[in-house]
């Protein structure tokens, strides 16, 4: 019995050691696995970080192109030189079909490119078109255009100093180049002209104000900057980024200038317009009004709603076209700044309740009034144009396009000294509407001198592009001498009181109402587009309202905004075929 027990114990010797060794091996295996997993995870994280860095570097390249595509873009930082890609001659008016960005003739899509190269501090200068063996060569060009990039007529410009490390303490961003091209129907792969085929590979595509695209000079694709809703060239922008470790990303976007919505009247309203009191609307400039001189009736110039003045020597004569003059200067039959076409005085898809104003065409060329104000334009426009069919604006689309971040929320505009917002908004009600109030609000800086003299384009204003988020039935109320310049977009209704001054375009989904009195007149130089109605309840002579149509007041401000994104994608960079 005792012997059997001893044998069993002897046989079990070493089991604990074997178990310990097995556990140690198991633990070591787990530890090694954890170390390998950690290393793999670290490698994956590092690779991810490199790829993310390259991705955002590519986006930085797109952003540089988007900024420099703005005509006459200001310097990227204080003290620098302007770095717009546009020639200086493109600053004055919006570009049309002969796109001055590409100086090659004719302005077709294929064979034209503009490169922004960013060699950085350590890389030598390079040209993405020249060396197929270079890691920076643009193989993607051949994919898009069906020909080698070496055949492209391209312009190559350096990147901005703020991007390429030329400024102290700012490292270069690792994108290598950005290519800018005009887009064609074939590149987009969609039938844009409705002919059942995708075959337009040469003619540039344009973006319209209703989020559609069209082919230049095809029916319904106007290049006229005076058209009701303008179109703009679509640019395809491609960026290649390679970080120092070799990670690379290629991103591509389509961008276009914001559309310009030209009012078809100094005031353009989808619903009715009600006019009372001392109200003035000028669709053309200068207004020609009746006057007396040396016992006989003549026509004279009127300014800011006045009926004109006649000097004792009968100066300011008026003669029929084409010899008509006003104050000794040729009369332009254009808008206030003498650049855009004249428009209607007041235009509406509804009725115009004009009070003491005539509602029939004025054949004498004088102001349409029997009261204190003046409503004026020139043929073939009408001073009062009610019941206009096919009202051209889709207010929902316009409001959608101008929402932040394309504009700045109005509550973000603050007094630079106190930091207090100029406009304060209440809480939303159950229907999603609220009221916003601004007293003596400064929504951008008025040009000086103010009012802007006729036949001039203001260049020293500091415009704002603000959006009042009131809800569709909410109200923005501006009182106490509020003023501004640029673009004011109101999601709901707009109430204006006493001495409001604005240089630019006002777009309101709902009702625009002028009310109140006071010694300071309300002046809008630019235009107003309202989705519902416009009313003027001003009855005090000293509280007059003047709306003067001027295309310069808003067109230049709109085209100075960064281009809007129409689409974005990441693409796999093509490689040459192997041997």
C-alpha angles and dihedrals in degrees: 000000000000091000092053091051092052091050091053092050091048091052092052094054114119096023092111090052092051091049091049092049091048091049090047091051090047093049091045090051091051090047092049090048091050091049091049091047090048091049091047091048091048090049091048091048092048091048090047091050091049091049093046089049090051091045093054091043087057089050089050087057090052090049093051090052092046091052096044091048088069107103109250093356110191120245115292091233137011115288096015128119120257109268103193115145090221125095113248091250089067093064098079101061137014112273117257134192096310092067107208092201088077108047093187119109127264100027096231128146104241119073097020127102140154118209129198107198124198110188094169129208098303104032123086119239112278142180115219090213102054114060120043089191092060119101086227096056114128104238090158091072091068091050092055101038105026094235138082117275088231086074094055121108096228138172116213121202131175122254123258115283089238089060104042101052097256090129119077117259093010113107118215118262112240100235110119107198144351122209122203122198138164113251125240133197091252092053090053094046093219132112101245101168098047096240092126094248138086097219109121103108101153109041116083121245121232131207117229130207094256095062092261129117130223140181117261114262093003116126111288094017105102123185092191110122088208094059116117092253115018128215128216136202117271114230123202109211121194124186131190120201125185120178122210092264091058099256109144137188132182120204131180135195139177116224137176138177115268113268119256115227107206113201113233087217139022079257118025118185132173092207128041128305124220117198127189139156126001098355125155130188123175121191091173136027140264101024115222113217138174120271141161127241130166091351097305135095117252136164120255141178119268125198130202093353098315119134093235133261129250119208119220090253090057094249120165093057123187127211130177118267136311090027096040115135135178120203089350093301127108111264110237104203085216136105127294095279093043093239109091129054119268116260137192119295095230120001126187140166085215135048124301114222097203103175106197094001123103118248099198125085113277109233096182096063093236130126114289100236145101092186138053100297137062133226112188147167139140133254135313086030126075126233088219115026110178129174095024109181122221096027099207104217128087101202094194090056093046093049090047093051093050098047119118132307085040086054135021121259107251091231089063093065105097140179104266091220104042099024089226116141114251090218125043123194130202127223123288118260124223091275091056098253132123142172124247123195130196125179117190087349116180105209097175129330123288116232119256126265095039126230091039111241117251120266093025136105115223113233104171103061121113102220127203127204103210134175123202108212099204102138120251094290099031126108137235110201119193118189143155100051099314115180145170148142138238122038126344115189120184120194092203132007132335126215118190124190137183120344104355113171124194135170109195140025127328117200118187126177093205137020127339114204129182115199143154133052134239134140096276116080122224111245126187115180107187118035148287128232116189127182096206121016145325121220132182115200095170111132101158112097092219091054099066125162123219124183113185120187113232122162092194091062093070112010097069091044092053096048090049089066120098113269115266123242115247096176143348135198142160116233134196109248110243120235131207117261114266124243 
